[in-house]
Amino acid sequence: MREEFDRLYEMYHQTLFQYLFYMVRNREVAEELVQEVYIKVLHSYQSFEGKSSEKTWLYSVAKHVGIDWIRSQSRKKRKWVGKQFEWSEREFEIKDHALLPDEILVQKDELHQIYSVLKRCKEDQQQVIILRYIQALSISETADVLGWTQSKVKTTQHRAIKELKRYMNQIDSFNEVKEVGE
């Protein structure tokens, strides 16, 4: 069992962390949630029936852990009336150190815009975009993780991309007007 657990951890730890980071938008919380995912996996691995791949099973566990955390934060927010809960947004790290400084700034700005626009989409649209394009899951894997039909994934993906384009066009239009006014 230990070898199997170590294999799963090594194989999926980073991608599960990234997935949870996109859900909760906080590095420290995402790290804690990944640990919680693996605790759940450790306790329930014997009951894993193999009806889906290990990958989709792990993402499904991660999705539920992330949603539970978000709900708990929502309950805390409602409970503490008058106190403001702030999402901690971590700056994007550029891992390619060979880029020139101006290229890094452009890339960082583009990532920030996409990240900001993604937050404006509905939660189900965010999930599909993260799983399909950031985590590179197939449509069937995404459907398994979310517990949806493939058709629903395709429809939600189409609508999400349409919304992202619309929001990006709004930003581009705003920037054009801003440049003309300068």
N, C-alpha and C positions, 0 to 999 in steps of 0.2 A: 504493500500500500504506500509506503514511504517513497519508493522509487516512482510510482505512478503520480503521486502528489507533486513531487519535485519536477517531474516532466511537465505536468500541466502548468505549474508555476513558471518555469523557465520559458515555456512556449507562449503563454498568453498574458503574463503579468503586464508587460508594457502596453499591449493593445487594450487590455481591460482598464488600465489606468487612464489612457487617453480617452476612452469612451466615457468613463465616469467623470473625467475632468470637463469634458464638453457638456455633460449633464449638470454638474454642480458649480462649475466655473471657479473652483478653488482648489489649488494644488494640494494643500494639507488635508482637506476633507477627502479629496479623491484618493489620496494615499491610504487614509484610514478606511475608506469604503472598499478599496481593493483587498485590504486585509480581512475585512468582514466577509467579502465574497469567498475568499479562500477558506475561512473558518466554516462557512456554510457548506462549501464543497467538501471539506474534510468530513463533516458530520453526515452528509447525505450521499457521498459517492457510492456507497454500497447499494443505495436504492436507485441509482442511475440505471435506467432500463435500456438505453441505447436507441431510443426511438428517434432521436436526432443526433447530430454529431456532437462531440464534446465541445467544440467551438460554439455552436449555437446554444448549447446548454449553459455554458459559462456566461455567455452574453445575456442570456435570459435571467440568470441569477443576478448578474451585475445590474441589469435593468431594474429588477425588483428592489435591490438594495438601494440604488440611486433614487428611485421613486419614493421609497419609504423615508429616506433622509429628507427629500424635498418636502414631503407631506409633514414630517415632524417640524421642519423649519416654518412651514406655513402655520401650523398649530401654535408654535411659539410666538410667531409674529402676531397672530390674533390675540393671544393671551396677554402679550405685553403691549397693550394699547398705549400709544404715545411714544413708544420707543421705536426707533427706526432701525430696521435690519438692512445691512449693506452687503451686497454681493461683492466679494473680493475678486477683482479681475487681475489676473497675472499677465504680465507682458509676455508676448510671444518671444521665444528664444530662437534665434537663427543659428542653425547648427553648421551651416556651410561657412567656415571662416575665411574662405577664399574670395568671398564677395567683396566688392569695393564698398566703402562706407555709404555712398549715395544709393547703391543698389540695395543695401541692407535697409535703409530708410524707406525706399519705395516698397520693398517686399513686406516690411513690417506694417506699413500703412495699408497695403492691400489686404493683408491678413486681418488687421484690425477692422477694416471696413466689412469684410465678409463675416467676421465674428459678430460684429454689431448688427448686421442685417439678419443673420441667422437667429439672433435673439428675438427679432420682431415677428418671426414665423410662429405658427401654432406649435404646441409641444409635440404632437404626432408628426408634424412635418420636420421639426428639428431632429427627432429620433431617426426618421428615414434618411435624411441627409447625412447625419453623422455615421450611421451604420453603412450606408451604401457608398458614400464618397470619401469619408475620412477613414473609416475602418475597412473599407473595400470588401464588404460582404456581398454575396450574390443576392438576387431578389428572393430566392427560396430560403437562404439563410436568414435574411432580414425578416421574412414572414415567420419563420420558426421562432426567432428571438422575440418578436413582438406578439406572437400568437395570432397573427392575421393570415388572411388568404394572400396569395401572390398578387391577385388582382387589386386588393386594397393597397398593397405596397406600391404597385405601379401607379395607381391613381393618386395616392398621397405624394409620391415622388414627383409626378407630373405637376401637381398643384404647388408643391414646395418650390420647384425650380421656377415656375411661373411667378410666384411671389418674390423669390430672391431676385429675379431679373427686374421685376417692377421696382423693388426697393433700391437696387443698384442704379437703375435709371433715374430715380428720384435724386440719389446722391450725385450722380453725374450732372443732372440738370442744375442742381444747387451749386455745384462747383463751377459750372460754366457761367452762371449768373454772377457768382462771386468774383470770378476772374474778369468779367466785363466791367464790373463796378470798381475794380482796383485801378 
